[in-house]
Amino acid sequence: MSDRPQERKEIVLRGVPASAGIAVAPAVLMASEQEHYPEREISEEEIPREIARFEEALINTRDQLHEIERRVSEAIGEENAGIFDAHLLVVDDRSFVEGVIEGLHRDRRNVEAVLMRVAEKYAQALAAVDDDYLRERAVDVRDVARRIARNLAGISVGGLESVAEPCIVVAHDLAPSDTATMPRDKVAGFVTDLGSMTSHTAIMARALAIPAVVGLRDVSVRVNPGDMVLVDGGRGLVIVNPTAARLQEYDRRAETERSIRQQLAGLRGEPAVTTDGKRVGLMANIELPADVELVLENGAEGIGLFRTEFLYVGRSSWPSEDEQVEVYEEVARRVAPNPVVIRTLDLGGDKFVSHMKAPEEANPFMGWRAIRFCLAQPEIFKVQIRAILRASRLGNIRMMYPMVSNLEELLQANRILQQEMKSLAEREVEFNRNVDVGIMIEVPSAALIADILAPHAAFFSLGTNDLVQYTLAVDRINEKVAYLYEPAHPALIRLIQNTVQTGHRHRIQVGICGEMGGNPLMVPLLLGLGIDHFSVSPTLLPLVKRAVRSVGYTQSVELVKKALQAATASEVTEMCYELIRKSAPELLDLVS
């Protein structure tokens, strides 16, 4: 039988819809940190083929190491590139290579299994030597062996930035940094075993407009390198080796989607106003300064959430004050005169810097993170506060604290802010002395004591990703309980209503920057609850604007009255669905 992809049996997999869109391309497999290579018995006749595979993998590995060495040398100097010399020595070590070939004849197992056993034997021997240099070489042996094994398995080993042709990335999981560095002209879509609709990776996919399905459980072992993969990000479907009829069907769907998106693009210069004249703000969330281009392309009225973790993660030292000022001012200038809301550092949970040992916590998402981390590390916090204040001189910068759960945290953060303001004033450093400072409402306790917090905040911003998971006790990145993650849950509606009403009584605006705000189905509900402005992934701005412009504010208020009487999230979702179906049915082709 031919092994061409179009003749393989079609497989349909269903996962969590993470980022809408349709993409078709060959699969590229990304290695996970903990790789497990299959072991099988081989016959005498298969040994020459296994040796040929091994030799080809050695050639590929050697070429990759030389390329890495060249790139490192160009970037940071030859002396730093020399660390890869030890890796090359392993590849060229005849005793190591011959040990694997002898193992094939002796053990009659596939080359991946033999390779890893031989490599571990070498590594353990080196680790036992009473010499620091040789002990360190044990790490090199294991690293090179993994690289060779990945080449044998046809798994991409160079990171997403090394992808050369349009592809669908298939992985056990992807870090947000992996998603952020995806070459947009090469990665057509991605699918993962793990993840949920509100995982950071899914959020990044939506921000980059990359079709994605997550939470597929075992897609990384069901797809082979080179398999043709169709990703339907809106419906959460992954089709491996689609039939010709399936491809024709999706060609038609893709053309429909393109047509709808072109129509939505025409709304770029229009205001986000309901059919009966209620105006709301429509801003964007960004992860990186480079995202500003998408913000401008999609007609946002500013940046409602500028996540600053990228400045801290993946580096060997804390970012300097001047470095931060430069980044904040760059973004503020590009969107001026529209506002930029900078969220202070939300480190912790799943984001820790490499040069700082992460504490071992049973539940890190409810542990030492966000404002708790910053208040416990005031010197780090103060540097960021000063940087934001210095950049605030431009006049369009605001600031907000994440994960505030009680009044004392807010007061303590504000005391630090006042101290740094005083310090800058004494040094005659220019800054906006009336900079607006708000808080994120993403912990149920904060929503319930909004009346206590409001006198000390300039605005509220609902971070619904965490607010949903903490209210419902649902880990939002755990695919086993993803079905329980319900933004339309009656408890959430009541918490949001209390927050908005309390904020308005204290004459402060209440916005939403969580993913719930980027779902067109939820827009009428949030309008009726009184949300003043939406801040969503840039690529979702046209959909949200269309939803706002298709319904009446009075309609939305009536929807909320009915929703407050509902007993289940599904009842509320059905109400929202029906309203959008009647007012903007084309959006249903673009949402999950």
C-alpha positions in Angstrom: 0.0 0.0 0.0 1.2 3.5 -0.8 2.4 5.5 2.2 1.4 8.8 0.7 -0.5 11.0 3.2 -3.6 11.4 1.0 -4.0 7.6 1.0 -3.8 7.1 4.7 -7.0 6.7 6.7 -8.7 9.9 7.8 -8.8 10.4 11.6 -11.1 12.9 13.3 -10.2 14.1 16.7 -12.1 16.5 18.9 -10.5 18.9 21.5 -10.9 22.3 23.0 -11.4 25.1 20.5 -8.6 27.6 21.4 -8.3 29.9 18.4 -10.8 30.2 15.5 -9.8 29.7 11.9 -9.1 26.9 9.4 -5.6 25.7 8.4 -4.3 22.7 6.4 -0.6 21.7 6.3 1.8 18.9 6.9 2.5 18.1 10.6 5.7 19.0 12.4 6.1 17.4 15.8 7.7 19.3 18.6 9.5 17.4 21.3 8.3 17.6 24.9 10.7 18.1 27.8 10.2 14.5 28.8 10.5 12.4 25.7 9.6 8.7 25.7 10.9 6.8 22.7 9.2 3.6 21.6 11.1 0.3 22.1 10.5 -2.7 19.8 12.3 -5.9 18.8 13.9 -6.0 15.4 15.0 -8.8 13.1 18.5 -9.5 11.8 17.4 -8.1 8.4 16.3 -4.8 9.9 19.7 -4.0 11.5 21.3 -2.4 8.3 18.3 -0.2 8.0 18.6 0.9 11.7 22.3 1.6 11.2 21.5 3.7 8.2 18.9 5.6 10.2 21.4 6.2 13.0 24.1 7.5 10.6 21.6 9.8 8.9 20.5 11.2 12.3 24.2 11.7 13.3 24.7 13.7 10.1 21.6 15.8 10.8 22.7 16.3 14.4 26.2 17.4 13.4 24.8 19.9 10.9 22.4 21.3 13.5 25.1 21.7 16.1 27.4 23.5 13.6 24.5 25.8 12.7 23.7 26.6 16.4 27.4 27.2 17.0 27.5 29.7 14.1 24.4 31.5 15.2 25.6 31.8 18.8 29.0 33.0 17.6 27.4 35.7 15.6 25.2 36.8 18.4 27.4 36.7 21.5 30.9 35.8 20.3 33.0 32.7 19.5 34.1 32.1 23.1 30.4 31.4 24.1 29.8 29.3 21.0 32.6 27.0 22.1 30.3 25.3 24.6 28.9 23.3 21.7 32.4 21.8 20.9 31.7 19.1 23.6 28.4 18.2 21.9 30.2 17.8 18.6 32.8 15.6 20.2 30.1 13.2 21.4 28.7 12.9 17.8 32.2 12.2 16.4 33.2 9.8 19.2 33.8 6.5 17.4 33.6 4.5 20.6 30.2 6.0 21.3 29.0 5.4 17.7 30.3 1.9 17.6 28.8 1.2 21.0 25.4 1.9 19.6 26.0 -0.3 16.5 27.2 -3.2 18.6 24.1 -2.7 20.8 21.9 -3.1 17.7 23.5 -6.5 16.9 23.5 -7.6 20.5 20.1 -6.4 21.8 18.0 -6.6 18.6 16.1 -3.5 19.6 15.4 -0.4 17.5 18.1 2.2 17.4 16.3 4.8 19.6 16.2 2.3 22.5 19.8 1.2 22.1 21.0 4.8 21.7 19.5 6.0 24.9 20.8 3.0 26.9 24.4 3.5 25.6 24.2 7.2 26.2 23.0 6.7 29.8 25.8 4.2 30.4 28.4 6.8 29.2 26.8 9.6 31.2 26.7 7.6 34.4 30.4 6.7 34.0 31.3 10.3 33.5 29.2 11.5 36.4 31.0 9.1 38.7 34.5 10.5 37.8 36.2 12.7 40.4 36.7 15.6 38.0 34.4 18.6 37.6 34.9 19.0 33.9 34.3 15.3 33.1 31.2 15.2 35.4 29.7 18.2 33.4 30.2 16.2 30.2 27.6 13.7 31.4 25.0 16.5 30.7 26.4 16.9 27.2 26.1 13.2 26.4 22.5 13.1 27.5 21.6 16.3 25.6 23.2 15.1 22.4 21.5 11.7 22.7 18.1 13.4 23.0 18.9 15.4 19.9 19.9 12.3 17.9 16.8 10.5 19.1 14.6 13.4 18.0 16.1 13.4 14.6 15.5 9.6 14.4 11.8 10.2 15.3 11.4 13.0 12.8 10.7 15.5 15.6 11.6 19.2 15.2 14.6 19.9 17.4 15.4 23.5 16.6 12.5 25.3 18.2 9.6 26.8 16.4 11.7 29.6 14.9 13.5 26.9 12.8 10.4 25.8 10.9 11.1 26.3 7.2 7.9 25.4 5.5 4.2 26.1 6.2 3.1 23.4 8.8 0.8 22.4 11.6 2.8 22.2 14.9 1.8 19.1 16.9 3.0 19.0 20.5 2.3 17.6 23.9 2.2 21.1 25.2 3.6 24.5 24.2 4.8 27.3 26.5 3.5 30.8 25.8 7.0 31.8 24.8 6.9 29.0 22.1 3.7 30.4 20.8 5.0 34.0 20.9 8.0 33.1 18.8 6.1 31.1 16.1 7.0 32.4 12.6 3.5 33.6 11.5 4.3 33.0 7.8 5.3 29.3 8.5 3.1 28.0 11.3 -0.4 27.7 9.9 -1.9 26.3 13.1 -1.1 24.1 16.1 -2.6 21.3 18.2 -1.6 20.1 21.6 -2.4 17.2 24.0 -2.8 19.6 27.0 -4.4 23.0 27.4 -7.7 24.8 27.8 -9.5 27.7 26.1 -8.0 30.1 28.6 -4.5 28.8 28.9 -1.8 31.3 28.1 -0.9 29.4 25.0 -4.4 29.6 23.7 -4.6 33.3 24.5 -1.4 33.8 22.5 -2.8 31.9 19.6 -5.8 34.1 19.4 -3.7 37.2 19.7 -1.6 36.0 16.7 -4.7 34.8 14.8 -3.2 31.2 14.6 -5.9 28.5 14.4 -5.5 26.2 17.3 -7.1 23.2 19.1 -5.8 22.1 22.5 -6.7 19.5 25.1 -6.6 16.7 22.6 -5.0 14.3 25.1 -3.0 12.1 22.7 -2.7 13.9 19.4 1.1 14.0 19.7 1.3 10.3 19.5 -1.5 9.8 16.9 0.1 12.1 14.3 3.2 11.2 12.3 5.7 13.7 10.9 4.5 14.8 7.5 0.8 13.7 8.0 -1.6 16.2 6.4 -3.5 17.9 9.3 -6.6 20.1 9.1 -7.3 22.3 12.1 -10.7 23.7 12.6 -10.0 26.0 15.5 -13.5 27.4 15.9 -15.1 23.9 16.3 -12.3 22.2 18.1 -11.7 19.6 15.4 -8.5 18.2 14.1 -8.6 16.0 11.0 -5.6 13.9 10.2 -5.1 13.0 6.6 -8.4 14.5 5.4 -10.2 13.1 2.4 -10.6 15.1 -0.8 -14.2 15.6 0.0 -13.4 16.9 3.4 -10.8 19.4 2.0 -13.4 20.7 -0.5 -15.9 21.2 2.3 -13.4 23.2 4.3 -12.3 25.2 1.3 -15.8 26.4 1.1 -15.9 27.2 4.8 -12.6 29.0 4.7 -13.8 31.1 1.8 -16.9 32.0 3.8 -14.8 33.0 6.8 -12.5 35.1 4.7 -15.6 36.9 3.3 -17.0 37.6 6.7 -13.7 38.9 8.1 -13.3 41.2 5.1 -16.8 42.7 6.0 -15.8 43.0 9.6 -12.6 44.8 8.6 -14.8 47.5 7.2 -15.9 48.4 10.7 -12.3 49.5 11.7 -13.1 53.2 11.8 -16.6 52.8 13.3 -17.4 53.3 17.0 -18.4 50.5 19.3 -22.0 51.7 19.8 -25.2 49.7 20.3 -28.2 50.1 18.0 -29.9 52.4 20.5 -26.8 54.6 21.0 -24.9 53.1 24.0 -21.2 53.7 23.5 -18.5 51.5 25.0 -14.7 51.6 24.8 -13.0 48.9 22.8 -9.3 48.3 23.6 -6.7 45.5 23.1 -4.6 43.2 25.3 -1.0 42.7 24.3 1.8 40.4 25.4 4.7 42.1 23.5 5.5 45.5 22.1 5.4 43.9 18.6 1.6 43.3 19.1 1.0 47.0 18.8 0.9 46.5 15.0 -2.1 44.3 15.4 -3.7 46.8 17.8 -3.4 49.6 15.2 -4.5 47.3 12.3 -7.7 46.4 14.1 -8.7 49.9 15.2 -8.5 49.6 19.0 -9.0 52.7 21.1 -6.0 51.9 23.2 -4.4 49.1 25.2 -6.5 47.9 28.2 -4.0 45.3 29.3 -0.2 45.4 28.7 1.2 42.2 30.3 4.8 42.9 31.3 6.0 39.4 32.2 7.9 39.1 28.9 10.5 41.6 30.3 11.3 39.1 33.1 10.9 35.6 31.8 13.6 33.8 29.8 16.5 35.9 30.9 19.4 35.6 33.5 18.8 38.9 35.3 16.1 41.3 36.3 15.3 44.0 33.7 16.7 47.5 34.5 14.6 50.5 35.2 15.9 52.2 32.0 15.1 49.1 29.9 11.6 49.1 31.2 11.1 52.8 30.6 12.2 52.4 27.0 9.6 49.6 26.4 6.7 51.4 28.1 7.4 54.7 26.3 7.7 53.0 22.9 4.3 51.4 23.3 2.7 54.6 24.7 4.0 56.7 21.8 2.7 54.3 19.2 -0.9 54.3 20.4 -1.0 57.9 21.6 -3.2 59.7 22.4 -5.1 56.6 23.3 -4.4 55.1 26.7 -2.1 52.2 27.7 -2.9 50.3 30.9 0.3 48.6 32.2 -0.3 45.7 34.5 2.4 45.3 37.1 4.3 42.0 37.2 2.2 38.9 37.4 5.0 36.5 38.1 4.3 33.1 39.7 1.8 30.4 38.9 3.3 29.0 35.7 5.7 31.9 35.1 9.0 32.1 36.9 12.3 33.6 35.9 15.2 31.2 35.1 17.6 32.8 37.5 15.2 32.6 40.5 14.4 29.2 42.0 10.6 28.8 41.9 9.2 27.8 45.3 7.6 24.3 45.5 3.9 24.9 45.9 1.1 22.4 45.9 -1.1 24.9 44.0 1.0 27.7 42.5 -1.9 29.5 40.9 -3.2 30.2 44.3 0.2 30.8 45.8 3.1 33.2 45.7 2.3 35.2 42.6 1.3 38.5 41.1 0.8 41.3 43.8 1.8 38.9 46.5 5.1 38.2 44.9 5.7 41.9 44.3 4.9 42.9 47.8 7.2 40.2 49.1 10.0 41.4 46.8 9.7 45.2 47.1 13.0 46.0 45.5 11.9 44.3 42.3 8.5 45.9 42.5 9.9 49.4 43.1 12.0 49.3 40.0 8.9 48.6 37.9 6.9 51.2 39.7 9.5 53.8 39.0 9.8 52.8 35.4 6.0 53.1 34.8 6.0 56.4 36.6 8.8 57.8 34.5 7.0 56.6 31.3 3.8 58.2 32.6 5.2 61.6 31.7 3.8 61.0 28.2 0.3 61.4 29.6 -1.5 58.3 28.3 -0.2 55.6 30.7 -2.3 54.0 33.4 -1.3 51.3 35.8 -3.1 48.4 37.6 -2.2 45.8 40.1 -3.1 42.1 39.5 -4.7 39.6 41.8 -5.6 41.9 44.7 -7.6 39.9 47.2 -7.9 42.3 50.2 -7.6 45.9 51.2 -4.2 45.7 52.9 -2.6 44.5 49.6 -4.0 47.5 47.8 -3.0 49.9 50.5 0.5 48.4 50.8 1.0 48.7 47.0 -0.2 52.3 47.0 2.2 53.1 49.9 5.1 51.8 47.8 3.8 53.9 44.9 3.7 57.0 47.0 7.2 56.4 48.2 8.5 56.1 44.7 6.6 59.2 43.6 8.2 61.1 46.4 11.6 59.8 45.5 11.3 60.8 41.9 9.9 64.3 42.8 12.9 64.9 45.1 15.2 64.0 42.3 13.2 66.3 40.0 12.4 63.4 37.6 9.4 64.1 35.4 6.3 61.9 35.8 2.5 62.2 35.9 1.6 62.9 39.5 -2.0 62.1 38.7 -1.5 58.8 37.0 -4.6 56.6 37.3 -3.9 53.4 39.2 -6.5 50.6 39.2 -6.8 47.0 40.2 -7.8 43.8 38.5 -10.8 42.0 39.9 -9.9 38.4 39.4 -10.4 36.9 42.9 -13.9 36.4 44.3 -13.0 38.1 47.5 -12.1 41.3 45.6 -15.5 41.2 43.8 -17.3 40.8 47.0 -15.5 43.7 48.8 -15.5 46.0 45.7 -17.1 48.7 47.9 -14.1 48.6 50.3 -11.6 48.6 47.5 -13.2 51.2 45.2 -12.2 54.3 47.3 -8.6 53.4 46.8 -8.7 52.6 43.0 -9.1 54.8 39.9 -10.8 51.9 38.0 -11.6 48.2 38.0 -10.7 45.7 35.3 -12.3 42.3 35.4 -9.8 39.5 34.8 -12.4 36.8 34.1 -9.9 34.1 33.3 -8.9 33.8 36.9 -12.2 35.0 38.3 -13.9 32.0 36.7 -11.4 29.4 37.8 -11.3 30.7 41.4 -15.0 31.1 41.7 -15.8 27.6 40.3 -12.7 25.8 41.7 -11.8 24.8 38.1 -8.1 24.7 37.0 -8.4 26.5 33.7 -5.4 24.6 32.2 -6.6 21.1 33.3 -8.3 19.5 30.3 -9.9 16.9 32.6 -12.2 19.6 34.2 -12.3 22.0 31.2 -16.0 21.2 30.8 -16.7 22.8 34.2 -15.1 26.1 33.1 -18.3 28.2 32.5 -18.0 32.0 32.1 -21.8 32.2 32.0 -22.2 30.5 35.4 -24.9 32.3 37.4 -22.3 32.9 40.2 -20.0 34.7 37.8 -22.9 36.9 36.6 -23.7 37.9 40.1 -20.0 38.7 41.0 -19.7 40.8 37.8 -22.9 42.6 38.5 -21.8 43.5 42.0 -18.4 44.7 40.8 -19.9 46.9 38.1 -22.7 48.4 40.2 -20.3 49.1 43.1 -17.7 50.7 40.8 -20.4 53.0 39.2 -21.7 54.0 42.7 -18.1 55.2 43.4 -17.9 56.9 40.0 -15.1 54.7 38.6 -15.2 52.8 35.3 -15.3 49.0 35.2 -13.8 47.2 32.2 -13.1 43.6 31.3 -9.8 42.3 30.0 -10.4 38.6 30.4 -11.2 36.2 27.5 -14.9 36.3 28.3 -14.9 39.8 26.8 -13.5 38.5 23.6 -16.3 36.0 23.0 -19.0 37.7 20.8 -21.7 35.4 22.4 -21.0 37.0 25.8 -20.9 40.6 24.6 -24.7 41.3 25.0 -24.6 39.9 28.5 -21.6 42.1 29.5 -23.2 45.1 27.9 -26.3 44.5 29.9 -24.2 44.2 33.1 -22.9 47.7 32.5 -19.3 47.1 31.4 -17.8 50.4 30.3 -15.0 49.1 28.1 -13.8 45.8 26.6 -10.1 44.9 26.2 -9.5 41.8 24.1 -7.0 40.1 21.9 -6.4 42.4 18.9 -7.7 39.9 16.3 -11.0 39.6 18.2 -11.7 43.3 18.1 -13.7 43.2 14.8 -15.9 40.4 16.1 -16.6 42.2 19.4 -17.3 45.5 17.7 -19.8 43.7 15.3 -21.5 42.1 18.3 -21.8 45.5 20.1 -23.2 47.2 17.0 -25.7 44.5 16.3 -27.7 44.6 19.6 -29.5 47.2 21.6 -28.5 48.2 25.1 -32.1 47.8 26.3 -32.1 44.3 24.8 -28.9 43.5 26.7 -30.4 44.7 30.0 -33.4 42.5 29.4 -31.1 39.6 28.7 -29.3 40.1 32.0 -32.7 40.2 33.9 -33.5 36.7 32.4 -29.9 35.5 33.0 -30.1 36.4 36.7 -33.1 34.1 37.0 -31.4 31.2 35.2 -30.2 28.2 37.2 -27.4 26.9 34.9 -24.7 28.3 32.7 -26.1 26.4 29.7 -29.4 28.3 30.0 -27.5 31.6 30.0 -25.3 30.6 27.0 -28.4 29.6 25.0 -30.0 33.0 25.6 -26.8 34.7 24.4 -26.6 32.4 21.4 -30.1 33.1 20.4 -29.6 36.9 20.6 -26.5 36.8 18.4 -28.1 34.3 16.0 -30.9 36.9 15.4 -28.7 40.0 15.3 -25.4 38.9 13.9 -25.6 35.3 12.6 -22.4 35.5 10.6 -20.4 35.7 13.8 -21.5 32.1 14.6 -19.2 30.9 11.8 -16.2 32.5 13.6 -16.7 31.6 17.3 -16.3 28.4 19.2 
